[in-house]
Amino acid sequence: MEKQANNSIKQTQYTTRLYLKLLLLLLFTANGFAQETSFEDGKDYILGGLSVTGLQSYNEQTVKTYTGLRVGQPITIPGDEISAVIKKLWSLELFSNVEMYYTKIEGNEIFLELNILERPTLSNVTVYGVKKRKVEDIINDTDLKKGKKITESLIANTKNYLQNKYKKQGFLNAQVQIVTASDTTGTNTENMVINVKKGDKVKIRNIVFDGNEKLGDKRLQKSLKNTKKKKFYRFWKKSKFIEADYKEDLSSLVDAYAERGYRDARVLNDTFVKVDENNIDLRIKVEEGDKYYFGDINFVGNSVYTDRQLSQILGIRKGATYNGVLLKKRIADDTKPDGQDLTNLYQNNGYLFSSINPVEVSAVNDTIDFEIRIIEGKETFLDHVTVVGNDKTNDHVIFRELRTRPGQKYSKDNIVRSIRELGQLGFFDAEQIAPDIQNPDPNAGTVDVQYSLVESGSSQIELQGGFGGGGFIGTLGLSFSNFSLKNIFNGEAYKPVPMGDGQTFALRLQASRTFRVYSLNFSEPWLGGKKPVRFNLSLSRTQQFATNFNNQGRIDVDRDRGFAITGVSAGLAKRVQWPDDFFTISHSLAYQLYDFNDFNNGLFNFGNGSSNSLSYTLGISRSSQGPSRIFPLSGSNFELTAKFTPPYSWFSGKDFKQIKTDINDITTRLFELGPTPGTIEEQIEFNELSNELERLEEERFKLLEFYKIKFKGDWYTNLVDKLVLRTNAEFGFLGSYNNDIGAVPFERFFVGGDGLGNFTLDGRDVVQLRGYENSSLTPFSINPITGNQERDGGTIYNKFSLELRYPLTLKPSASIYALSFLEAGNAFNNFSEYNPFELKRSAGVGLRIFMPAFGLLGIDFGYGFDRDANPNSTGPSGWQTHFIIGQQF
């Protein structure tokens, strides 16, 4: 209060002094000075002194310096110098009042006083009516930073911005009030309070059309993509009124007429009627005009392509109903970078500077004739191709994927394809790959292209622990998808490992009391560095130990008994140019040693001995999905593989028919005796037959022979915005060359569950089918030795799925998308039992999170509508929860 009183006294003293000065000035001019010197013409003086009054926070000398006035300089009063100083100070928007006075005149010297009134400074902002997490966004968007000068325009602009912001969101009744109050804790500072009253969203109760006879109300309502009237069942498109969307939809309404021949259709007027605080009615009056048809369409200025070639791309024939929207798309389709249109035809073949314009040359009755006027321009070639933003990835890894090279003809299609290839690498954020066309020179016919990249994490670590299989399971996995093998002995390249050459190196260790898994994988995508030939090398070792339950019900592990798989595989995959350059042909050679030591888990009828598998795999695949491999928006991915072993039985000389007969006879007798024979003689016979069965089984599968055919196809369809439909179909078949040997106990199909392979490396395919427990759709069989029902794996399966995906965020730090799915599939013992329509169905929802450091994580909730393959199951599988870790995209 004392401070305010002092300020008031000072202001009174200043006002009194000002009035005295004005009085002296009037007396002075009344004595004849004004008659001798015209103020209109101005009089020349020497500036004798300048003082600044009214300052509260600024330094007087700083203001004097900014005016540009210097003591001793000539000055005209009144004149341009004083006007310029006042205008200059006003332009700063730091002062609410600026005035210049002269205090005295001594001879030809004049003394001036600059009086200013500072604008208050913003101290603090409080926002009411919005969520706390939104306050910071409002302050940032309106630039209400501490220390900012408070002006009328700042308050008005802030109020208008917030009201428009909420109106765009459908809050048409939004009100914003802004008040300021003095902050006594600072000098000339004020606090600001913003009170936001959004109210309820205004909904569209009804949309009324007037003047429409050719197109019905339903057709016109459908053309309004984002403006919908209120319906109880409407979820996807809300019925709120957003002015920007509404104006855009009015253009879509006119396009709906133009697509049906009504070229002259227009919206005469549109209004909305307020029904109540929360509802409005829209009234749209249209004028339809007459229906038109295409007449002659002639091409002018074309020399590169013939009229016939251009007509085929245009696809519009004389006599067809006029369609202005289609004509525009066939000239240049802005919605598709790779669209089939005339502009892309030229730009994909070197004519960057071409221009194509359709011109109406006549309109007689209901027929419109067109000329397609073409300026082809000079053929364009790429001069420089550069990349920026790759801090980790070496340039040669990027350039080898580009379809644009210096000296080549300019091709828009090649640029689009280059974006896809860079996105598929997984080293960069696919959403931020931006080609920049630079230095276009129509006279020289050259242009530069620069690709701007944003590096994303290309290494993943898997470190987890949990309980399962009777004990603790620990996993350590390291995956480097941008590895550099040549720098492995270069200590300076470890950041934390050598990176940048696009190679893949993965190491995974998993262990528990009952099993151990070691695997190492290396991949070089450009073997030799000149052609896209991928080399893969994989080493693996799995050990599974025998277990028994002790008297306390706990699991005892016997490490002297177990089952081990040792495997090595190498492969080459080459991208080919035919049928198109999305195809890849792959070859791989693999060897697995299956070693049993007094171990029988039901899948194999022998517990001692070994099996050997030497196989060759031929694969044909086509992958055009993109642009991102994490969340593809379009394209497809097909893969057909055929895996073969040599047909050893054809030249081994063994009588497998007799072996099969002996096995069947022994199996029948074992079932008769049962797993627990009653007499000593039967027990002896049971043991002898069991040993003989194991010997025969080992002999039958000493050298594994089989062939395995698999097909998998994925289609990605962009429905609207970034809503994507993924359609999937899969099929697999495991066959044998010799019916007397039959299907091998390895390489089988286990259907159901999350689709994660866990630690099994016996060649099996673990097929995801959500809504069911893991492998629960796999056929059962009875072990003749133990008498237990056990899953042997199917030899044939098929699966179909529909998955609707929508991204929540696709940022480099984390890509998150939600999904819903419908799935159906099943596995069968053999081809004679196969029925492609006997499917187990499920539906559900899920969420996926991809973080570069940890890979893909997710959760699915699926409901199985059918019972699983267990003979004891009586009802549907019901709800199942699946956790996804590191699964394929």
VEXTOR-294877 format. One record per residue (C-alpha): x, y, z; residue in one letter. Coordinates in steps of 0.02 Angstrom, whole numbers, padded with zeros to 5 digits, always signed. Example, Ala and Ser with C-alpha at 12.3 -4.5 7.8 and 13.67 -1.06 7.14 Angstrom:
2
+00615-00225+00390A/+00684-00053+00357S/
// end
This chain:
889
+00000+00000+00000M/+00143+00120+00042E/+00225+00085-00126K/+00063+00118-00219Q/+00039+00282-00123A/+00215+00340-00170N/+00182+00300-00352N/+00021+00400-00346S/+00109+00552-00271I/+00245+00544-00404K/+00114+00535-00542Q/+00025+00690-00470T/+00188+00787-00462Q/+00229+00739-00641Y/+00056+00794-00704T/+00071+00962-00615T/+00242+00991-00691R/+00177+00948-00864L/+00033+01073-00850Y/+00156+01210-00797L/+00264+01176-00949K/+00115+01186-01065L/+00063+01352-00983L/+00237+01425-01006L/+00236+01369-01187L/+00070+01459-01217L/+00134+01619-01134L/+00295+01610-01234F/+00206+01592-01399T/+00081+01729-01348A/+00225+01853-01331N/+00256+01845-01516G/+00380+01704-01532F/+00257+01602-01632A/+00235+01746-01750Q/+00420+01758-01785E/+00449+01570-01802T/+00319+01457-01885S/+00300+01288-01799F/+00228+01221-01959E/+00387+01261-02051D/+00496+01213-01901G/+00646+01301-01827K/+00824+01242-01819D/+00904+01215-01648Y/+01052+01131-01568I/+01001+00990-01450L/+01061+01048-01282G/+01000+00901-01179G/+00883+00751-01176L/+00803+00676-01021S/+00692+00521-01008V/+00552+00510-00880T/+00426+00376-00835G/+00551+00232-00836L/+00522+00088-00718Q/+00626-00059-00779S/+00731+00008-00922Y/+00895+00103-00909N/+00884+00287-00960E/+01046+00283-01058Q/+00987+00131-01156T/+00830+00223-01212V/+00931+00379-01258K/+01049+00275-01363T/+00904+00190-01452Y/+00825+00359-01501T/+00980+00403-01599G/+00977+00583-01534L/+01144+00656-01480R/+01176+00813-01378V/+01250+00947-01491G/+01168+00888-01651Q/+01061+01005-01757P/+00876+00971-01742I/+00719+01048-01816T/+00571+01079-01700I/+00445+01018-01753P/+00523+00905-01883G/+00551+00731-01951D/+00682+00684-01820E/+00558+00694-01675I/+00422+00601-01775S/+00545+00463-01821A/+00600+00439-01640V/+00420+00425-01578I/+00374+00304-01718K/+00529+00199-01684K/+00488+00183-01499L/+00306+00138-01534W/+00362-00001-01652S/+00448-00090-01507L/+00277-00123-01427E/+00362-00099-01259L/+00272+00061-01212F/+00090+00108-01198S/+00124+00296-01218N/+00268+00396-01295V/+00274+00588-01290E/+00410+00717-01322M/+00417+00889-01236Y/+00542+01032-01234Y/+00584+01095-01060T/+00677+01255-01104K/+00761+01354-01242I/+00924+01447-01215E/+00974+01544-01369G/+00981+01417-01509N/+00990+01270-01388E/+00835+01168-01349I/+00815+01045-01207F/+00695+00898-01233L/+00607+00778-01118E/+00549+00605-01177L/+00408+00539-01070N/+00361+00355-01089I/+00240+00239-01003L/+00303+00059-01000E/+00188-00086-01037R/+00173-00210-00894P/+00274-00371-00903T/+00195-00543-00891L/+00239-00629-00728S/+00130-00783-00717N/-00010-00867-00817V/-00150-00969-00740T/-00270-01066-00851V/-00437-01131-00790Y/-00558-01245-00880G/-00433-01365-00961V/-00338-01517-00903K/-00173-01483-00816K/-00073-01575-00947R/-00145-01458-01081K/-00093-01297-00993V/+00088-01304-01050E/+00034-01331-01231D/-00079-01177-01222I/+00061-01070-01150I/+00183-01129-01284N/+00060-01109-01427D/+00014-00931-01376T/+00193-00885-01327D/+00140-00824-01154L/+00314-00830-01083K/+00368-00746-00923K/+00439-00573-00961G/+00333-00545-01116K/+00255-00372-01130K/+00066-00372-01108I/-00019-00283-01253T/-00198-00269-01312E/-00152-00368-01467S/-00073-00506-01361L/-00233-00525-01261I/-00345-00517-01415A/-00238-00640-01514N/-00232-00762-01369T/-00420-00754-01347K/-00454-00778-01534N/-00329-00920-01547Y/-00407-01018-01404L/-00586-00990-01462Q/-00542-01045-01639N/-00444-01193-01572K/-00594-01263-01480Y/-00716-01219-01618K/-00612-01325-01735K/-00637-01468-01613Q/-00826-01446-01618G/-00849-01330-01466F/-00942-01193-01558L/-00998-01111-01395N/-00823-01099-01324A/-00791-00940-01227Q/-00624-00872-01167V/-00602-00732-01039Q/-00433-00654-01003I/-00398-00534-00860V/-00237-00462-00791T/-00196-00402-00616A/-00046-00313-00542S/+00089-00423-00467D/+00158-00335-00314T/+00309-00449-00305T/+00390-00366-00456G/+00412-00198-00539T/+00277-00159-00667N/+00226-00343-00682T/+00055-00420-00699E/-00020-00593-00684N/-00136-00660-00817M/-00286-00771-00787V/-00366-00865-00932I/-00535-00942-00902N/-00591-01066-01036V/-00771-01125-01048K/-00777-01250-01188K/-00955-01307-01159G/-01020-01461-01245D/-00978-01509-01423K/-01107-01449-01545V/-01181-01596-01642K/-01268-01597-01809I/-01446-01652-01782R/-01497-01651-01964N/-01432-01606-02138I/-01564-01537-02257V/-01531-01520-02444F/-01630-01407-02557D/-01632-01404-02747G/-01567-01580-02774N/-01665-01685-02897E/-01531-01783-02989K/-01441-01847-02833L/-01536-01902-02678G/-01507-01846-02500D/-01418-02008-02454K/-01294-01989-02597R/-01256-01810-02549L/-01241-01851-02364Q/-01117-01988-02409K/-01011-01862-02505S/-00988-01762-02345L/-00845-01868-02280K/-00816-01780-02114N/-00983-01696-02083T/-01110-01821-02023K/-01276-01803-01936K/-01302-01879-01765K/-01339-02066-01760K/-01337-02178-01608F/-01232-02308-01699Y/-01102-02189-01770R/-00931-02216-01690F/-00797-02194-01823W/-00854-02026-01896K/-00917-01910-01761K/-01064-01793-01790S/-00981-01639-01717K/-00977-01482-01823F/-00801-01426-01873I/-00802-01279-01992E/-00641-01321-02084A/-00699-01499-02119D/-00870-01434-02169Y/-00798-01314-02299K/-00692-01454-02370E/-00845-01566-02377D/-00941-01437-02477L/-00806-01455-02611S/-00828-01644-02601S/-01014-01621-02626L/-00981-01524-02787V/-00859-01662-02840D/-00997-01790-02814A/-01097-01700-02947Y/-00944-01678-03059A/-00912-01866-03053E/-01086-01895-03125R/-01081-01771-03266G/-01151-01615-03181Y/-01008-01497-03219R/-01102-01338-03174D/-01165-01397-03004A/-01131-01277-02862R/-01182-01236-02685V/-01291-01082-02690L/-01291-01053-02503N/-01271-01146-02340D/-01327-01100-02167T/-01342-01182-01999F/-01489-01162-01885V/-01460-01168-01698K/-01582-01294-01623V/-01515-01278-01445D/-01349-01254-01357E/-01286-01424-01413N/-01369-01455-01582N/-01381-01372-01752I/-01463-01410-01919D/-01369-01384-02081L/-01462-01320-02234R/-01375-01333-02401I/-01452-01266-02561K/-01379-01331-02724V/-01399-01295-02908E/-01369-01452-03009E/-01367-01391-03189G/-01370-01504-03341D/-01283-01670-03368K/-01135-01670-03488Y/-01036-01799-03586Y/-00859-01808-03651F/-00837-01766-03834G/-00676-01766-03933D/-00515-01770-03831I/-00363-01715-03931N/-00182-01707-03876F/-00078-01556-03924V/+00111-01537-03905G/+00155-01720-03877N/+00305-01793-03968S/+00373-01919-03844V/+00213-02020-03835Y/+00083-02051-03970T/-00098-02002-03952D/-00143-02185-03935R/-00022-02211-03790Q/-00086-02058-03699L/-00267-02108-03730S/-00235-02278-03650Q/-00169-02194-03491I/-00308-02065-03491L/-00439-02202-03506G/-00582-02086-03554I/-00683-02120-03710R/-00793-02007-03815K/-00974-02018-03760G/-00934-02061-03580A/-01022-01965-03443T/-00922-01810-03398Y/-00819-01840-03241N/-00715-01691-03190G/-00639-01779-03041V/-00583-01928-03145L/-00510-01814-03279L/-00409-01722-03148K/-00342-01885-03075K/-00295-01953-03246R/-00198-01795-03279I/-00113-01791-03108A/-00169-01895-02959D/-00108-01801-02806D/-00171-01937-02689T/-00051-02070-02756K/+00134-02037-02783P/+00141-02189-02898D/-00029-02161-02982G/-00063-02212-03163Q/-00082-02037-03237D/-00010-01933-03379L/+00099-01826-03266T/+00183-01979-03189N/+00202-02055-03363L/+00311-01908-03413Y/+00398-01885-03246Q/+00442-02070-03234N/+00531-02059-03400N/+00640-01906-03375G/+00523-01760-03410Y/+00522-01671-03243L/+00482-01502-03320F/+00332-01561-03419S/+00161-01482-03390S/-00008-01551-03442I/-00168-01449-03443N/-00342-01500-03500P/-00434-01359-03587V/-00618-01355-03638E/-00621-01300-03820V/-00808-01313-03850S/-00969-01357-03763A/-01110-01391-03884V/-01275-01444-03809N/-01224-01578-03683D/-01054-01624-03757T/-00886-01551-03706I/-00732-01563-03817D/-00560-01555-03737F/-00382-01521-03787E/-00247-01595-03676I/-00109-01467-03699R/+00063-01536-03661I/+00227-01445-03640I/+00354-01585-03630E/+00506-01482-03587G/+00684-01543-03595K/+00731-01719-03546E/+00797-01711-03367T/+00945-01802-03291F/+01006-01816-03113L/+01161-01713-03080D/+01197-01742-02895H/+01120-01868-02775V/+01161-01840-02591T/+01104-01899-02420V/+01105-01808-02254V/+01064-01860-02077G/+01152-02030-02076N/+01263-02013-01923D/+01292-02201-01897K/+01255-02285-02063T/+01394-02275-02192N/+01353-02190-02358D/+01384-02345-02464H/+01249-02441-02370V/+01124-02306-02419I/+01180-02274-02597F/+01173-02458-02644R/+00987-02458-02602E/+00946-02301-02701L/+00863-02317-02871R/+00923-02142-02916T/+01101-02121-02978R/+01193-01969-03050P/+01177-01968-03239G/+01015-02065-03242Q/+00853-01998-03312K/+00744-01918-03182Y/+00607-02038-03126S/+00477-02001-02994K/+00444-02188-02980D/+00628-02219-02939N/+00621-02089-02800I/+00465-02169-02725V/+00548-02340-02735R/+00707-02272-02654S/+00605-02208-02507I/+00530-02383-02486R/+00700-02469-02493E/+00775-02351-02363L/+00624-02378-02251G/+00640-02567-02266Q/+00819-02561-02201L/+00754-02522-02028G/+00896-02401-01993F/+00795-02243-02021F/+00626-02174-01972D/+00520-02216-02125A/+00398-02075-02085E/+00535-01944-02100Q/+00626-01998-02259I/+00609-01842-02366A/+00678-01822-02543P/+00716-01641-02587D/+00722-01589-02769I/+00858-01457-02781Q/+00932-01343-02914N/+00810-01382-03055P/+00879-01311-03218D/+00752-01323-03361P/+00879-01255-03486N/+01017-01379-03445A/+00893-01520-03408G/+00971-01563-03240T/+00913-01579-03061V/+00987-01631-02893D/+00906-01747-02766V/+00946-01746-02581Q/+00875-01876-02460Y/+00851-01814-02282S/+00861-01957-02156L/+00832-01976-01970V/+00927-02120-01890E/+00826-02238-01781S/+00892-02370-01663G/+00951-02524-01755S/+01009-02629-01609S/+00902-02728-01489Q/+00934-02807-01321I/+00830-02944-01243E/+00858-02969-01058L/+00720-03057-00965Q/+00685-03184-00832G/+00535-03284-00778G/+00473-03448-00710F/+00417-03591-00820G/+00456-03772-00858G/+00488-03807-00676G/+00608-03667-00636G/+00684-03498-00676F/+00715-03458-00860I/+00844-03325-00902G/+00867-03251-01076T/+01002-03138-01146L/+00984-03085-01326G/+01085-02958-01425L/+01038-02909-01602S/+01134-02783-01706F/+01050-02750-01873S/+01176-02620-01934N/+01335-02713-01887F/+01509-02691-01961S/+01612-02850-01962L/+01765-02770-02043K/+01786-02655-01892N/+01774-02792-01763I/+01959-02773-01721F/+01953-02583-01726N/+01937-02525-01546G/+01886-02349-01595E/+01734-02416-01689A/+01651-02489-01534Y/+01505-02371-01495K/+01461-02489-01410P/+01492-02610-01556V/+01555-02581-01733P/+01409-02511-01833M/+01366-02439-02002G/+01389-02575-02135D/+01211-02643-02135G/+01257-02819-02077Q/+01158-02917-01949T/+01235-03003-01800F/+01128-03088-01667A/+01176-03188-01515L/+01048-03270-01401R/+01074-03369-01242L/+00933-03449-01143Q/+00946-03567-00997A/+00848-03647-00856S/+00869-03802-00750R/+00796-03910-00889T/+00866-03838-01050F/+00999-03729-01130R/+00998-03640-01297V/+01140-03555-01389Y/+01119-03475-01559S/+01222-03360-01668L/+01169-03280-01831N/+01262-03172-01956F/+01197-03094-02115S/+01280-02990-02251E/+01150-02912-02369P/+01274-02868-02508W/+01401-03007-02521L/+01551-02937-02614G/+01477-02762-02605G/+01423-02753-02788K/+01257-02847-02801K/+01110-02874-02682P/+01159-03052-02636V/+01123-03090-02453R/+01232-03215-02361F/+01169-03296-02201N/+01260-03406-02076L/+01178-03483-01924S/+01245-03592-01783L/+01138-03666-01645S/+01149-03787-01501R/+01003-03846-01394T/+01009-03960-01242Q/+00856-04025-01152Q/+00876-04129-00995F/+00767-04268-00926A/+00657-04228-00775T/+00566-04327-00643N/+00452-04282-00498F/+00522-04329-00327N/+00424-04380-00172N/+00399-04198-00123Q/+00319-04159-00291G/+00468-04060-00351R/+00558-04080-00515I/+00726-04167-00514D/+00839-04139-00665V/+00949-04280-00730D/+01087-04200-00834R/+01156-04372-00884D/+00999-04402-00986R/+00943-04284-01120G/+00917-04232-01299F/+01031-04116-01397A/+01018-04031-01567I/+01170-03959-01653T/+01138-03863-01812G/+01226-03759-01943V/+01154-03677-02098S/+01215-03562-02235A/+01116-03476-02370G/+01119-03355-02515L/+00975-03246-02573A/+00978-03139-02729K/+00861-03003-02787R/+00811-03033-02967V/+00737-02924-03105Q/+00606-03044-03170W/+00456-03050-03162P/+00495-02884-03073D/+00629-02821-02956D/+00528-02856-02798F/+00568-03042-02816F/+00704-03134-02721T/+00767-03311-02748I/+00855-03395-02602S/+00954-03554-02575H/+01011-03628-02411S/+01098-03785-02352L/+01074-03847-02173A/+01133-03990-02064Y/+01059-04044-01896Q/+01118-04181-01780L/+00985-04247-01660Y/+01068-04341-01518D/+00968-04442-01389F/+01039-04508-01227N/+00912-04613-01130D/+00779-04482-01167F/+00602-04508-01229N/+00480-04362-01230N/+00341-04442-01331G/+00377-04357-01497L/+00506-04490-01538F/+00487-04676-01509N/+00671-04699-01473F/+00766-04631-01325G/+00944-04676-01376N/+01040-04647-01536G/+01045-04506-01662S/+00965-04438-01819S/+01045-04336-01956N/+00963-04209-02069S/+01047-04133-02221L/+00927-04021-02317S/+00921-03896-02457Y/+00790-03757-02461T/+00735-03659-02614L/+00635-03502-02583G/+00545-03381-02697I/+00478-03222-02619S/+00407-03055-02673R/+00404-02910-02551S/+00328-02743-02599S/+00258-02691-02430Q/+00304-02521-02367G/+00357-02389-02341P/+00396-02446-02163S/+00429-02627-02116R/+00356-02595-01943I/+00189-02526-02001F/+00164-02556-02189P/+00028-02452-02269L/+00020-02542-02435S/+00096-02680-02540G/+00111-02865-02509S/+00231-03001-02456N/+00229-03177-02528F/+00345-03319-02486E/+00351-03496-02557L/+00483-03617-02492T/+00523-03797-02531A/+00640-03894-02417K/+00713-04061-02475F/+00827-04197-02410T/+00905-04332-02518P/+00790-04485-02541P/+00908-04604-02452Y/+00784-04749-02451S/+00787-04757-02641W/+00966-04821-02643F/+01002-04878-02463S/+00951-05060-02493G/+00856-05069-02327K/+00689-05157-02322D/+00586-05015-02245F/+00426-05107-02283K/+00478-05247-02165Q/+00536-05119-02036I/+00365-05036-02044K/+00277-05204-02022T/+00385-05247-01873D/+00353-05077-01793I/+00165-05096-01816N/+00167-05271-01740D/+00271-05216-01591I/+00163-05061-01564T/+00005-05168-01566T/+00079-05289-01439R/+00138-05145-01326L/-00038-05074-01323F/-00103-05246-01276E/+00020-05261-01133L/-00012-05081-01075G/+00116-04965-00994P/+00110-05064-00830T/+00110-05253-00867P/+00038-05363-00732G/+00160-05512-00728T/+00349-05523-00726I/+00346-05613-00894E/+00241-05476-00970E/+00357-05344-00895Q/+00508-05430-00973I/+00418-05443-01139E/+00366-05260-01128F/+00547-05203-01097N/+00614-05312-01238E/+00484-05249-01360L/+00514-05068-01306S/+00701-05086-01338N/+00668-05167-01507E/+00546-05029-01553L/+00676-04898-01510E/+00807-04987-01618R/+00688-04998-01767L/+00634-04817-01748E/+00815-04760-01743E/+00853-04863-01897E/+00703-04789-01987R/+00753-04610-01946F/+00943-04625-01943K/+00949-04520-02101L/+00798-04408-02110L/+00713-04394-02278E/+00568-04278-02314F/+00507-04132-02416Y/+00419-03981-02343K/+00317-03853-02439I/+00262-03688-02361K/+00169-03536-02425F/+00133-03373-02337K/+00052-03218-02409G/+00015-03048-02332D/-00081-02907-02415W/-00088-02730-02344Y/-00233-02618-02397T/-00243-02436-02343N/-00429-02411-02312L/-00436-02230-02250V/-00308-02115-02172D/-00186-02240-02094K/-00314-02376-02058L/-00237-02532-02136V/-00313-02703-02171L/-00188-02846-02165R/-00249-03003-02253T/-00151-03163-02221N/-00155-03339-02292A/-00037-03483-02246E/-00016-03663-02295F/+00111-03798-02251G/+00137-03980-02296F/+00267-04107-02235L/+00282-04256-02350G/+00387-04413-02369S/+00466-04500-02519Y/+00432-04673-02449N/+00264-04718-02369N/+00347-04858-02273D/+00453-04731-02181I/+00315-04603-02162G/+00328-04427-02095A/+00481-04384-01993V/+00455-04337-01809P/+00541-04169-01840F/+00496-04019-01950E/+00312-04025-01900R/+00179-03891-01879F/+00119-03838-01706F/-00033-03724-01720V/-00111-03613-01588G/-00062-03477-01466G/+00057-03331-01479D/+00166-03406-01616G/+00329-03390-01521L/+00451-03533-01547G/+00524-03529-01371N/+00680-03638-01365F/+00633-03772-01492T/+00755-03785-01637L/+00702-03954-01707D/+00641-03878-01869G/+00461-03862-01811R/+00351-03718-01868D/+00257-03635-01726V/+00104-03555-01805V/+00011-03413-01720Q/-00176-03433-01697L/-00236-03321-01557R/-00381-03367-01445G/-00307-03540-01408Y/-00168-03603-01296E/+00003-03632-01371N/+00006-03784-01488S/-00168-03832-01429S/-00230-03860-01607L/-00095-03987-01642T/-00154-04168-01666P/-00131-04292-01523F/-00069-04470-01527S/-00041-04605-01395I/+00136-04654-01350N/+00141-04845-01355P/+00277-04852-01221I/+00209-04727-01094T/+00026-04739-01144G/+00010-04549-01132N/-00080-04436-01255Q/+00050-04320-01329E/+00058-04189-01466R/+00161-04253-01612D/+00137-04101-01724G/+00037-04094-01884G/+00103-04133-02057T/-00016-04012-02143I/-00098-03849-02091Y/-00183-03697-02162N/-00228-03529-02086K/-00318-03370-02135F/-00329-03203-02044S/-00393-03026-02061L/-00310-02892-01954E/-00366-02711-01945L/-00226-02596-01888R/-00221-02412-01839Y/-00065-02319-01777P/-00069-02219-01617L/+00104-02150-01648T/+00243-02188-01773L/+00384-02089-01693K/+00565-02151-01701P/+00570-02176-01512S/+00417-02290-01514A/+00291-02349-01643S/+00124-02400-01567I/-00027-02469-01656Y/-00190-02550-01604A/-00268-02697-01696L/-00419-02809-01705S/-00417-02979-01788F/-00517-03126-01855L/-00422-03291-01875E/-00457-03468-01927A/-00343-03618-01950G/-00305-03798-01906N/-00174-03935-01913A/-00197-04115-01971F/-00105-04280-01952N/-00098-04321-02136N/-00165-04271-02306F/-00307-04396-02301S/-00378-04308-02146E/-00353-04134-02219Y/-00508-04027-02236N/-00474-03844-02280P/-00645-03794-02213F/-00628-03879-02044E/-00558-03726-01958L/-00540-03666-01779K/-00601-03486-01768R/-00555-03340-01657S/-00571-03151-01640A/-00496-03019-01530G/-00400-02857-01507V/-00220-02814-01470G/-00085-02682-01454L/+00092-02675-01524R/+00237-02568-01466I/+00399-02563-01563F/+00548-02483-01477M/+00715-02489-01567P/+00808-02548-01412A/+00689-02690-01369F/+00604-02739-01532G/+00420-02780-01544L/+00316-02799-01386L/+00130-02830-01380G/-00022-02905-01300I/-00174-02989-01379D/-00341-03038-01305F/-00420-03173-01412G/-00578-03276-01397Y/-00577-03452-01470G/-00749-03504-01532F/-00707-03691-01549D/-00633-03826-01440R/-00450-03869-01461D/-00373-04034-01519A/-00368-04114-01347N/-00493-04259-01349P/-00543-04214-01171N/-00596-04036-01219S/-00783-04010-01210T/-00815-03826-01245G/-00744-03676-01338P/-00570-03616-01295S/-00638-03449-01232G/-00534-03297-01188W/-00345-03312-01197Q/-00211-03181-01165T/-00054-03183-01271H/+00105-03085-01240F/+00206-03051-01397I/+00394-03027-01388I/+00498-03005-01543G/+00373-03080-01665Q/+00375-03042-01849Q/+00288-02883-01903F/
// end
